[in-house]
Amino acid sequence: MITRRSFLKSSGALVAAGSVSTRAAQGQHIVVVGAGVFGGWTALSLLRKGARVTLVDAWGPGHARASSGGETRVIRASYGDQKIYVELVARALELWRDNEKRWNKKLLFQCGSLRLRKDASYAKSAVPLLEGAGLKIEELTPSEAGKRFPQINMDGVGWALYEHDAGYLLARRACQAVLESFIAEGGTYRQLAVKPIDLEVGLPEGLFLSDGTYQLADQYVFACGPWLGKLFPETIGERIRPNRQEVFFFGTPAGDARFGETEMPCFLDGAVSPSFYGIPGNEWRGFKIAGGTPNAPTFDPTNGDRSATPDLVAAARRYMEMRFPALKGAPLVGTKVCQYESSLDGDFIVDQHPKADHVWILGGGSGHGFKHGPAFGERVASQILGERNKDALFSLSRFA
Ligand SMILES: Cc1cc2nc3c(=O)[nH]c(=O)nc-3n(C[C@H](O)[C@H](O)[C@H](O)COP(=O)(O)OP(=O)(O)OC[C@H]3O[C@@H](n4cnc5c(N)ncnc54)[C@H](O)[C@@H]3O)c2cc1C
């Protein structure tokens, strides 16, 4: 009997799937699974480097269950002493701008960001890295910050950092723009689910898809966000934990520009515990406030209930009314429940499968991955094509 495996073997397809001795982009077919911010930008970068790329997603770019869904994400470069992320953000800012021009689409709103802390201890490690990356920043005393942004009450703040280049990105729209560009530039997109068959043994027969077909390639890249642990129970398992995050949108007074992006930056408030962050303007959806959940419960990204929790709404309101007194009594105009896909240490995962080096796993955005999208894609595409070494910080072996 001729099985699919013996047919593939005699036709040479299995050999191609398992042996990537030369990784030159030209002539290589790479399948990327996941059209969120990590997979979309990686697929586009591989394509622009000359590979033949197929992008597969079960539900589409930035859909309502994806970690890349929703309207907006903060982009800021302050990352304490973590140089790799500062450099990634600096490069991402360039690439977001370049691609905005290329697509004639506005996705990046550079309204700045304001990091609030109880004291200046954060400055010691963060400031030299930001300056080294050529980013424009200002350290502010609470009274300077309060004068510049009188709509913010600076109680409890001992030090503030203003990042001029920072701001926010449109999230779902950016993922959609990446897919549109990917298709226009010659990539193939298939909206199908990959079945969890043979993933931990290197896909000897290719990917099994939800329409009953299968897909062979030279390399396979899995950028499946919060679904990675289920798809790779041995290699990832609980090393990536999807956890519940709630986002709240409050209505600002009619005609009042103080809480829009023309008069206010994004904010990251570490002067309170737990910390909160937020985005003004926010594509007209309302004044966005999130955070306040250091021990967020594990969440099922496919079937989890996405209704807001009254206690967390109340905590966000208490925070908002303390920090933005003019918003006292502001109506809650929307909520969103999303999930972080947190790695054990908060750092990304970018590595080859330990048993199959033609299988790559990308994820662990851990609540801070979105902003890096284009720089992440560019860097990872170079690694997949063998042009650049992998980053030890993102390796799977760090969990051994
Ligand atoms: C509420 C919230 C706020 C955040 N705020 C910020 C912020 O301000 N700044 C910032 O930089 N980052 C932020 N992040 C983090 C950032 O958004 C995520 O780290 C990032 O979007 C993760 O992208 P991803 O591509 O890894 O995952 P996803 O966007 O989840 O994409 C994974 C894709 O894989 C697909 N997939 C999964 N399984 C399969 C399968 N079997 N077959 C086919 N397709 C499959 C899914 O459909 C999905 O589209 C935030 C995240 C959340 C949830």
The ligand as a MOL file (V3000), in Angstrom:
LIG
                    3D

  0  0  0     0  0            999 V3000
M  V30 BEGIN CTAB
M  V30 COUNTS 53 58 0 0 0
M  V30 BEGIN ATOM
M  V30 1 C -4.3350 43.5510 26.9920 0
M  V30 2 C -2.9690 43.5500 26.3920 0
M  V30 3 C -2.2280 44.7090 26.4230 0
M  V30 4 C -0.9380 44.7240 25.8860 0
M  V30 5 N -0.2490 45.8840 25.8580 0
M  V30 6 C 0.9130 45.9620 25.1980 0
M  V30 7 C 1.5330 47.2080 24.9980 0
M  V30 8 O 1.0140 48.2320 25.4190 0
M  V30 9 N 2.7000 47.2380 24.2980 0
M  V30 10 C 3.2610 46.1220 23.7850 0
M  V30 11 O 4.3230 46.2260 23.1590 0
M  V30 12 N 2.6830 44.9110 23.9420 0
M  V30 13 C 1.5310 44.8060 24.6300 0
M  V30 14 N 0.8850 43.6010 24.7720 0
M  V30 15 C 1.5550 42.3650 24.3390 0
M  V30 16 C 1.4110 42.0930 22.8710 0
M  V30 17 O 0.1730 42.5440 22.3770 0
M  V30 18 C 1.5840 40.5830 22.6270 0
M  V30 19 O 2.7840 40.1480 23.2430 0
M  V30 20 C 1.6450 40.2580 21.1450 0
M  V30 21 O 0.5390 40.8100 20.4710 0
M  V30 22 C 1.6860 38.7490 20.9430 0
M  V30 23 O 1.6110 38.4910 19.5600 0
M  V30 24 P 1.7000 37.0160 18.9680 0
M  V30 25 O 1.8030 37.1840 17.5010 0
M  V30 26 O 2.7630 36.2500 19.6840 0
M  V30 27 O 0.3310 36.3100 19.4070 0
M  V30 28 P -1.1640 36.4400 18.7980 0
M  V30 29 O -1.4740 37.8180 18.4450 0
M  V30 30 O -2.0720 35.7690 19.7690 0
M  V30 31 O -1.1030 35.6190 17.4710 0
M  V30 32 C -1.0860 34.2180 17.4540 0
M  V30 33 C -1.8460 33.7700 16.2340 0
M  V30 34 O -1.6840 32.3520 16.0950 0
M  V30 35 C -2.8740 31.8350 15.5650 0
M  V30 36 N -2.9460 30.4090 15.8680 0
M  V30 37 C -2.8690 29.8250 17.0820 0
M  V30 38 N -2.9790 28.4970 16.9700 0
M  V30 39 C -3.1330 28.2370 15.6530 0
M  V30 40 C -3.3070 27.0470 14.8930 0
M  V30 41 N -3.3470 25.8290 15.4650 0
M  V30 42 N -3.4360 27.1480 13.5550 0
M  V30 43 C -3.4000 28.3540 12.9330 0
M  V30 44 N -3.2470 29.5130 13.6040 0
M  V30 45 C -3.1250 29.4510 14.9460 0
M  V30 46 C -3.9570 32.6370 16.2740 0
M  V30 47 O -5.1840 32.6180 15.5510 0
M  V30 48 C -3.3400 34.0130 16.3540 0
M  V30 49 O -3.7740 34.8700 15.3090 0
M  V30 50 C -0.3970 43.5400 25.3250 0
M  V30 51 C -1.1490 42.3670 25.2990 0
M  V30 52 C -2.4290 42.3650 25.8200 0
M  V30 53 C -3.2360 41.1110 25.7610 0
M  V30 END ATOM
M  V30 BEGIN BOND
M  V30 1 1 1 2
M  V30 2 1 2 3
M  V30 3 2 2 52
M  V30 4 2 3 4
M  V30 5 1 4 5
M  V30 6 1 4 50
M  V30 7 2 5 6
M  V30 8 1 6 7
M  V30 9 1 6 13
M  V30 10 2 7 8
M  V30 11 1 7 9
M  V30 12 1 9 10
M  V30 13 2 10 11
M  V30 14 1 10 12
M  V30 15 2 12 13
M  V30 16 1 13 14
M  V30 17 1 14 15
M  V30 18 1 14 50
M  V30 19 1 15 16
M  V30 20 1 16 17
M  V30 21 1 16 18
M  V30 22 1 18 19
M  V30 23 1 18 20
M  V30 24 1 20 21
M  V30 25 1 20 22
M  V30 26 1 22 23
M  V30 27 1 23 24
M  V30 28 2 24 25
M  V30 29 1 24 26
M  V30 30 1 24 27
M  V30 31 1 27 28
M  V30 32 2 28 29
M  V30 33 1 28 30
M  V30 34 1 28 31
M  V30 35 1 31 32
M  V30 36 1 32 33
M  V30 37 1 33 34
M  V30 38 1 33 48
M  V30 39 1 34 35
M  V30 40 1 35 36
M  V30 41 1 35 46
M  V30 42 1 36 37
M  V30 43 1 36 45
M  V30 44 2 37 38
M  V30 45 1 38 39
M  V30 46 1 39 40
M  V30 47 2 39 45
M  V30 48 1 40 41
M  V30 49 2 40 42
M  V30 50 1 42 43
M  V30 51 2 43 44
M  V30 52 1 44 45
M  V30 53 1 46 47
M  V30 54 1 46 48
M  V30 55 1 48 49
M  V30 56 2 50 51
M  V30 57 1 51 52
M  V30 58 1 52 53
M  V30 END BOND
M  V30 END CTAB
M  END
